[in-house]
Amino acid sequence: MTLDEIVSAYCAAWNEKDEVARTALLEKSWGDSGVYEDPTSAVPPGRAALHAHIAGFHRAYAGARLVRTSRADQHHGKIHFTWQMMLPD
């Protein structure tokens, strides 16, 4: 997969409410030892931990979605891009 395809699958996973479909998207875009970090949280390594974190996002922000707002770049073993959370209203 290209970097763009990986990031697209990852963003789709954040927007996916169906757990089976979300798992399939994370299998395409997230490594077994991947670590998610943002300014407000750090998730333990692994796909299952990120899956649970995304499920919590859906519970806390029903109807919200993640929109990618930049191209992705990769360096030093990390992928970087910007995104915005869009609330239902």
N, CA, C and O of each residue as an XYZ file, in Angstrom:
356
protein
N       0.837     -1.190      0.000
C       0.000      0.000      0.000
C       0.875      1.244      0.000
O       1.963      1.251      0.575
N       0.394      2.284     -0.643
C       1.090      3.563     -0.613
C       0.806      4.251      0.720
O      -0.121      3.870      1.434
N       1.592      5.248      1.047
C       1.377      6.012      2.264
C      -0.022      6.619      2.271
O      -0.702      6.604      3.297
N      -0.449      7.148      1.135
C      -1.779      7.746      1.038
C      -2.871      6.706      1.299
O      -3.855      7.007      1.975
N      -2.714      5.498      0.779
C      -3.705      4.441      1.006
C      -3.754      4.030      2.480
O      -4.826      3.770      3.028
N      -2.598      3.976      3.102
C      -2.538      3.630      4.523
C      -3.268      4.676      5.361
O      -4.082      4.338      6.220
N      -2.971      5.940      5.104
C      -3.596      7.013      5.882
C      -5.091      7.095      5.588
O      -5.878      7.380      6.490
N      -5.491      6.853      4.355
C      -6.919      6.848      4.026
C      -7.652      5.737      4.775
O      -8.748      5.962      5.289
N      -7.069      4.548      4.842
C      -7.682      3.441      5.581
C      -7.740      3.763      7.074
O      -8.728      3.456      7.741
N      -6.691      4.374      7.591
C      -6.645      4.763      8.998
C      -7.751      5.765      9.321
O      -8.461      5.597     10.312
N      -7.907      6.796      8.505
C      -8.961      7.789      8.733
C     -10.338      7.143      8.617
O     -11.239      7.453      9.396
N     -10.500      6.257      7.658
C     -11.778      5.548      7.515
C     -12.069      4.722      8.764
O     -13.227      4.603      9.165
N     -11.040      4.151      9.384
C     -11.231      3.381     10.623
C     -11.796      4.270     11.729
O     -12.660      3.838     12.492
N     -11.319      5.491     11.817
C     -11.833      6.411     12.835
C     -13.299      6.739     12.596
O     -14.035      7.001     13.547
N     -13.728      6.728     11.355
C     -15.107      7.078     11.034
C     -16.037      5.873     11.003
O     -17.251      6.027     10.870
N     -15.484      4.695     11.122
C     -16.274      3.460     11.011
C     -16.885      3.077     12.360
O     -16.170      2.887     13.343
N     -18.205      2.968     12.393
C     -18.891      2.588     13.623
C     -18.982      1.078     13.783
O     -19.031      0.582     14.908
N     -19.007      0.340     12.682
C     -19.079     -1.113     12.729
C     -17.724     -1.669     13.157
O     -16.707     -1.402     12.517
N     -17.713     -2.443     14.243
C     -16.449     -2.914     14.807
C     -15.706     -3.877     13.897
O     -14.476     -3.848     13.853
N     -16.413     -4.724     13.175
C     -15.757     -5.673     12.262
C     -15.110     -4.913     11.105
O     -13.969     -5.191     10.734
N     -15.833     -3.967     10.546
C     -15.282     -3.163      9.454
C     -14.103     -2.326      9.933
O     -13.116     -2.171      9.215
N     -14.206     -1.781     11.159
C     -13.104     -0.984     11.715
C     -11.857     -1.854     11.899
O     -10.741     -1.416     11.620
N     -12.054     -3.080     12.367
C     -10.931     -3.995     12.536
C     -10.233     -4.239     11.207
O      -9.004     -4.231     11.143
N     -10.999     -4.453     10.151
C     -10.417     -4.691      8.821
C      -9.617     -3.486      8.357
O      -8.537     -3.646      7.788
N     -10.126     -2.282      8.589
C      -9.401     -1.073      8.194
C      -8.115     -0.908      9.004
O      -7.087     -0.507      8.457
N      -8.165     -1.213     10.298
C      -6.958     -1.106     11.123
C      -5.935     -2.170     10.754
O      -4.733     -1.930     10.874
N      -6.377     -3.326     10.314
C      -5.437     -4.353      9.863
C      -4.663     -3.883      8.631
O      -3.527     -4.304      8.412
N      -5.271     -3.016      7.834
C      -4.603     -2.457      6.657
C      -3.678     -1.297      7.014
O      -2.708     -1.031      6.305
N      -3.980     -0.607      8.115
C      -3.316      0.672      8.343
C      -2.536      0.792      9.647
O      -1.853      1.796      9.851
N      -2.614     -0.193     10.535
C      -1.991     -0.033     11.850
C      -1.188     -1.272     12.207
O      -1.702     -2.388     12.129
N       0.042     -1.092     12.591
C       0.909     -2.208     12.946
C       0.608     -2.762     14.327
O       0.015     -2.088     15.170
N       1.023     -3.987     14.542
C       0.813     -4.642     15.835
C       1.448     -3.866     16.981
O       0.970     -3.931     18.114
N       2.511     -3.138     16.699
C       3.188     -2.389     17.761
C       3.032     -0.874     17.595
O       3.737     -0.101     18.244
N       2.102     -0.448     16.720
C       1.872      0.984     16.500
C       1.412      1.675     17.770
O       0.692      1.093     18.581
N       1.838      2.932     17.939
C       1.480      3.717     19.120
C       0.774      4.988     18.660
O       1.306      5.745     17.848
N      -0.429      5.214     19.185
C      -1.187      6.425     18.881
C      -0.939      7.454     19.971
O      -1.032      7.158     21.162
N      -0.620      8.674     19.538
C      -0.445      9.790     20.468
C      -1.045     11.034     19.847
O      -0.897     11.275     18.648
N      -1.714     11.816     20.657
C      -2.131     13.153     20.260
C      -1.948     14.047     21.477
O      -1.546     13.552     22.530
N      -2.222     15.326     21.379
C      -1.971     16.203     22.529
C      -2.751     15.847     23.791
O      -2.376     16.276     24.882
N      -3.828     15.072     23.666
C      -4.654     14.769     24.843
C      -4.578     13.326     25.304
O      -5.094     12.998     26.373
N      -3.944     12.449     24.524
C      -3.920     11.042     24.931
C      -2.744     10.294     24.321
O      -2.203     10.658     23.277
N      -2.381      9.238     25.022
C      -1.390      8.285     24.526
C      -1.987      6.905     24.764
O      -2.329      6.551     25.893
N      -2.106      6.142     23.708
C      -2.755      4.832     23.755
C      -1.666      3.763     23.807
O      -0.653      3.884     23.118
N      -1.859      2.731     24.605
C      -0.860      1.642     24.626
C      -0.632      1.080     23.214
O      -1.497      1.213     22.349
N       0.507      0.465     22.984
C       0.809     -0.079     21.662
C      -0.201     -1.142     21.223
O      -0.761     -1.881     22.032
N      -0.403     -1.180     19.911
C      -1.174     -2.261     19.328
C      -2.503     -1.869     18.734
O      -3.091     -0.840     19.066
N      -2.950     -2.721     17.850
C      -4.194     -2.521     17.111
C      -5.415     -2.572     18.036
O      -6.327     -1.757     17.900
N      -5.437     -3.521     18.975
C      -6.596     -3.666     19.865
C      -6.782     -2.425     20.735
O      -7.911     -1.993     20.966
N      -5.693     -1.857     21.211
C      -5.778     -0.658     22.050
C      -6.310      0.525     21.245
O      -7.126      1.300     21.743
N      -5.851      0.664     20.002
C      -6.358      1.760     19.172
C      -7.824      1.528     18.845
O      -8.613      2.473     18.862
N      -8.202      0.300     18.549
C      -9.598     -0.028     18.273
C     -10.480      0.399     19.450
O     -11.529      1.011     19.248
N     -10.064      0.083     20.657
C     -10.813      0.457     21.856
C     -10.865      1.974     22.027
O     -11.893      2.515     22.432
N      -9.780      2.653     21.725
C      -9.734      4.107     21.828
C     -10.723      4.742     20.844
O     -11.431      5.687     21.193
N     -10.768      4.229     19.639
C     -11.705      4.752     18.637
C     -13.142      4.492     19.074
O     -14.003      5.356     18.904
N     -13.414      3.317     19.633
C     -14.757      3.028     20.139
C     -15.147      4.040     21.213
O     -16.292      4.489     21.258
N     -14.200      4.398     22.074
C     -14.450      5.420     23.087
C     -14.742      6.783     22.471
O     -15.587      7.530     22.965
N     -14.040      7.097     21.393
C     -14.302      8.334     20.656
C     -15.751      8.366     20.169
O     -16.426      9.387     20.295
N     -16.227      7.252     19.615
C     -17.601      7.191     19.117
C     -18.616      7.323     20.252
O     -19.672      7.931     20.072
N     -18.305      6.762     21.408
C     -19.216      6.910     22.554
C     -19.238      8.355     23.057
O     -20.299      8.877     23.400
N     -18.090      8.989     23.101
C     -17.991     10.345     23.642
C     -18.501     11.414     22.675
O     -19.030     12.440     23.101
N     -18.342     11.171     21.387
C     -18.686     12.176     20.374
C     -19.578     11.553     19.300
O     -19.196     11.471     18.133
N     -20.757     11.121     19.704
C     -21.676     10.451     18.773
C     -21.923     11.327     17.540
O     -22.286     12.498     17.650
N     -21.717     10.730     16.375
C     -21.952     11.428     15.122
C     -20.772     12.236     14.609
O     -20.822     12.761     13.496
N     -19.708     12.345     15.403
C     -18.526     13.097     14.960
C     -17.740     12.248     13.970
O     -17.866     11.024     13.939
N     -16.933     12.919     13.167
C     -16.079     12.203     12.218
C     -14.749     12.931     12.087
O     -14.634     14.122     12.379
N     -13.768     12.195     11.649
C     -12.432     12.724     11.455
C     -12.249     13.035      9.969
O     -12.562     12.204      9.116
N     -11.747     14.221      9.662
C     -11.486     14.622      8.278
C     -10.002     14.958      8.153
O      -9.481     15.801      8.884
N      -9.350     14.309      7.248
C      -7.929     14.577      6.985
C      -7.807     15.929      6.302
O      -8.549     16.226      5.365
N      -6.860     16.760      6.776
C      -6.731     18.121      6.248
C      -5.365     18.405      5.631
O      -5.078     19.547      5.272
N      -4.520     17.384      5.503
C      -3.218     17.604      4.879
C      -2.737     16.312      4.227
O      -3.310     15.240      4.421
N      -1.691     16.446      3.464
C      -1.008     15.261      2.945
C      -0.233     14.631      4.086
O       0.074     15.286      5.082
N       0.073     13.380      3.934
C       0.863     12.675      4.941
C       2.331     12.684      4.543
O       2.672     12.651      3.361
N       3.185     12.728      5.543
C       4.607     12.515      5.306
C       5.111     11.519      6.339
O       4.494     11.311      7.384
N       6.228     10.921      6.027
C       6.773      9.885      6.886
C       8.259     10.140      7.092
O       9.011     10.327      6.135
N       8.669     10.144      8.355
C      10.098     10.211      8.673
C      10.307      9.758     10.101
O       9.399      9.829     10.928
N      11.507      9.295     10.383
C      11.893      8.820     11.708
C      10.917      7.775     12.259
O      10.661      7.727     13.462
N      10.378      6.944     11.370
C       9.497      5.866     11.797
C       8.090      6.291     12.166
O       7.335      5.509     12.746
N       7.731      7.519     11.836
C       6.392      8.016     12.167
C       5.728      8.600     10.923
O       6.394      9.077     10.004
N       4.407      8.549     10.921
C       3.617      9.171      9.862
C       2.933     10.383     10.474
O       2.351     10.301     11.556
N       3.009     11.505      9.774
C       2.436     12.756     10.260
C       1.437     13.298      9.241
O       1.696     13.278      8.037
N       0.307     13.776      9.724
C      -0.657     14.495      8.898
C      -1.586     15.237      9.849
O      -1.619     14.944     11.045
N      -2.328     16.179      9.330
C      -3.267     16.913     10.175
C      -4.685     16.450      9.865
O      -4.988     15.957      8.778
N      -5.533     16.629     10.862
C      -6.922     16.235     10.725
C      -7.770     17.176     11.563
O      -7.262     17.919     12.403
N      -9.058     17.129     11.319
C      -9.995     17.940     12.087
C     -11.173     17.068     12.470
O     -11.643     16.258     11.670
N     -11.653     17.233     13.700
C     -12.842     16.522     14.119
C     -14.053     17.371     13.755
O     -14.145     18.541     14.126
N     -14.968     16.766     13.029
C     -16.192     17.454     12.615
C     -17.351     16.922     13.453
O     -17.645     15.728     13.425
N     -17.993     17.793     14.182
C     -19.155     17.408     14.973
C     -20.385     17.347     14.085
O     -20.390     17.963     13.019
N     -21.425     16.629     14.481
C     -22.581     16.452     13.611
C     -23.251     17.753     13.185
O     -23.847     17.822     12.110
N     -23.158     18.773     14.011
C     -23.795     20.039     13.674
C     -22.859     20.943     12.907
O     -23.236     22.057     12.542
